[in-house]
Amino acid sequence: MILTIAARELRSLFLSPLAWSLLAVMQFILAWLFLVQLENFGRLQPRLVGMENAPGLTDLIVVPLFGNVAIITLLLIPLLSMRLISEELRSGTFNLLLSAPVSIFRIVLGKYLGLLGMLGIILLISTAMVLSLLAGGELDLGRLAAGLLGLSLVLAAAAAVGLYMSTLSAQPGVAAVGSYGLLLFLWLINLATGAEGKGSALFDWIAMPTHFDHLLSGLVRSSDLIYFMLCIVLCLTLSIRRIDSLRNRP
């Protein structure tokens, strides 16, 4: 049933012109950024030849591209996730969904996996662009794998945030705005540490970029993995509790 719900959500996303439009726009932006970074690398290559421990394709193209993918996708996720539960509440099909012989856990997990399926397509497109560099150069495959892991975790955590915000309102637009606000908070809160980095260590730990940057640098730490898993589990748990409270509402 979880896979059935996930397939239904993924199919409904592709039946919407919004999803196709967002994918097209994102593909255009990422392709343009990729070509610009590739051109800049070509200009810098003569100077890099004589340098000791010179940065390569991974440092100058892959890492910036993954950073751009994360930021752009964070802007798209609220638009993709806003209808997961909000649309059910708005259209009145929510009670019908709950009357089905399916647990709330399976409903939430199925919708979450459906959204991850859409984000997985974005991840595959980005990976294909990066792997095309192997045709004319070398990549640090270990760092590439760590970067892909970090990007996957960022997208998964952001999707969980979007799903939870979708349970809080019957208006998809309100859910999207709430997702934007929370994701922006998680992305920028480390700025409160100040330019000299003397601020609260808690703010620095809460911020997604702190953990994402470690993975982009090739450093896979258990604390960073735990952070993203906590974010995902917490948002999914809150989504389940929210839907359960709506079901028990008189």
N, C-alpha and C positions, 0 to 999 in steps of 0.2 A: 504493500500500500504506500510506503514511503516513496518508492521509485515511481509509482503511478502518479502520485501527487506532484513529484518533482517534474516528471515528463509533461504533465498537464500545465504546470506553471511555465516551463520553458517554451512549450508550444504557444501558450497565450502571449508570452513576450514577443515571440517571432511573428505572431499574427498582428501585433501592434506596429503601426508605422513609426512610432516613437523609438522603439528599440532599433529598427533598421536605420533610422536617421542618426541616432546616437553612435551606432557602430561605424557608419560611413564617415561622420564628422571626426570621430576619434582616429580612425584609420588614416584619414587625410592629414591630421595634425601630427600623428606619430611618424608617418612616412616623411613628412616635411622636416621634422626635427632630426630624424635619422639621417637624412641626406645632408642636412646642414652640418651635423656633427662629423659625418664622413668627409665632407669637403674640408672642414677645419683640420681634421687629422691629416689629410693629404698635404695641406699647406705647412703643417708643423713637422711633417716627417723628415725633411732634410735636416732640421735642427736636432731632431731626436736621435739621429743616427750616431752622432758623436757624443751623446750624453751617456754617463754611467747610470745604470738602473733607470733607464728612461721609461716613462709610462707607455703602455701599449694600447691596443684596441680595447681591452677590457676596461682600463682606467678612463680613457678619453671618450669612449662611445657607449659601451655597455652600461656602465654605472650611471652616467647621466640619463641615458634612455630609460632605464628602470625607474629612476627618480621621477622623470616626467610622466611615465605610465602611471605611477602611484598617484600623483597629484591630479592628473586628468581623470583617472577612474574614480577618485574620491568625489569629483564633481558630478560624475554620471550616476553613481550608485543611488543617491537619493531619488533620482528620477526613475530608476529601474525598480526600486524597492517600495516606492510610496503606495503602490496599489496592492501589494501582497495581501494585506489584511484590511486596509482602509476601504478598498473597493468592495470587499465582501460586506463590510459594515454599511457602506453607503447604499449598495444595491439591494440590501435585504437578504442576500444569500448566505449570510453568516450563520443564521440559525439552521438553515438547511445543511450547511457544511458540518455543524456540530451534531446534527441528528444522524449523520452517517456512522456506521459501526467502526469508527476509527478514533484512536486516542488523540488527545490534544498534542501529545509529544510527537506523534507521527505526522500530524498536520503541520506543525511548526517545522519539523526537520525536513519534511517533503518540500515545503515552500522555500526553505533555506537552500536546499540542494538545487532546486530549480534556478534560483538566482545565481548560485555558484556555477551552474552550467553555462549561463550567459557570460559570467566573468571569466570562466575557463577559456572561452573562445577568444576573448581579448588577450588573455595570457598566451595562448597559442600563437596568435598573430605577432605579438611582441617577441616571442621566442624564435619564431621563424625569421624575423628580420635580423635578430642577433646572430643566429646560426649561419645566415648567408655570408657573414664575414669570414667564415672558415674557407670560403672559396679563394680568398686572396690573402689570408693572414692567419695568425695564431691567436687563440684565446686562452685565458686562464680558466680552464674548465672547472676547477675547484671553486674559484670565486664566482664563476657564472652560476654554478649550482646553488651556492649560498645566496646569491642575489635573487635567483628564481624562488627559492624558499621564502626569503623575506618578502618579496612582492606578493607571493601567494598568501602569506599570512596577513599582510596588510589588507588585501582584498577580502579575505574571509572575515576578518574582524570588522571591516567597514560594512560588509553585507549583513552581519549579525546586528550591528547598530541600526542599519536601515530597517531591518525586519522588526526590531523592537519598537522603533518610532512609528512604524506603520500600525502597530496595535493600539496606539494611544489616541488615535483620532479617526473619525469616519470620513474625514476630508483628505484625499490624497495630497493636495497642495500643502496642507498644514503638516502632514507627516514628512513631506520632502523638506520643508523649511526647518523642522525640528532636527532632521537628520543632518542637514547642512550645518546647523548650529553646533550639534554635538561633535561631529567629525572635525569641524574647524577648531573647536575647543581642544580636542585630543591632539590635533596636529600642531597647534601654536602655543600650547600652554607652557612649553619649555622656554619660550621667550621671556617668561617672567623671571628666569634665572639671571637676566641681565647680561650686558655685554661682556662682563668679566667672569661670568659663570659663578657668582657668589650667592645666587638665590637659593630657593628651597630645592633640596635634592628630591623631594617628593614630586614636585612639578616636573622635574627632569625625567623621573621614572614613569610618570603617567603619560608623557608625550610619546606618540607613536614613532616620530622620526628618530628618537634616541635609540630605540631597538632596531628600527629598520636600517639605520646607518651602520650599525654593527654588522648586520648581515651583508649589506652591500660591500663592506670592506673585506668580506671573507671570513669574518669572525662569527662562528656559530656558538652561542652561549646558551646554556640551559635557562638562565634567567630571562633571556629575550623570548625564547620559545614559550616559557611559562606565562609571560605577560600576554602574548597574543591568545594563548589557549584560555586564560582567565577571562579575557575580554569576550571571546566567542561564547564560552560556557555561561558567563554571567548574563549576556544579552539574550541568549536562547532561553535561559531559565526564567528571566523576567518576562519574556514573551509568553511562555507557557502559563505563568502565574497570571498575567494580564488577561489572557484569553479565558482561563478558568474562572476568573472573577466576572468576566462578561457573561459567561454561560450561567453562572449562579445568580446573576442579577435578576430580580423579580420583574 
